[in-house]
Amino acid sequence: MAKKKGEGFQSAAGLIRYFDSEDEKALKLSPWLVVGLIVAAVVIISWLSYAYPMG
């Protein structure tokens, strides 16, 4: 089977254009806020599993 050689670049260009456009209405979070929320969730879940054991 013959492969089309021009498809990869065109699809990559479309992805680059898609990810370059930033939405003004999008929710923007600091990476440190996300890390903090994850750490807080781990601490809360660990405490709940210690305080209320399942078995």
N, C-alpha and C positions, 0 to 999 in steps of 0.2 A: 504494500500500500504506500502511496506517496503521501508525505506529510506536507502540510502547508507551513511554509517558513515564516510568513509575516504575521502570524496570529499572536505570538508571544509578546512582541513589542507593543502592539496596539492594545492588548488587554492590560498590560502593565501600565501603559500611559493612562488608561481610564482609571485604574486603581489609584495612581498617584494623584490624578486630578480630583478624585473623590475624597481622598484623605487630606489633601491640601486645603480644601474648603472647610472652614470652621463655621459652625452654626453659632450665631450670636445668642440664641436663646438656650443653648446647651448648658447644663449644670456643670460648673467647673469646680473640682475638688483638688485640694492640695494633696500631693502624695503622702505627706506626713499625717494628714487627717485620716486617710484611708488606712495607713499602718496603725494608727492609734485606735481606730474603730475595730480593726481585726484583733488587736491585742486585748482590747476591752471585752470583745465577744468571747475570746478564749478564756479570759479570767472569769467572766460571769458563768459560762458553761461549766468550767472546771469546779467552781464553787457550788453550783447547783447540783452537780453529780456527787459532790462530797456531802452536801447538806441533805440531799434526798436520794439515797442509794436505791437503785432499782431492784436489787435482788439480795 
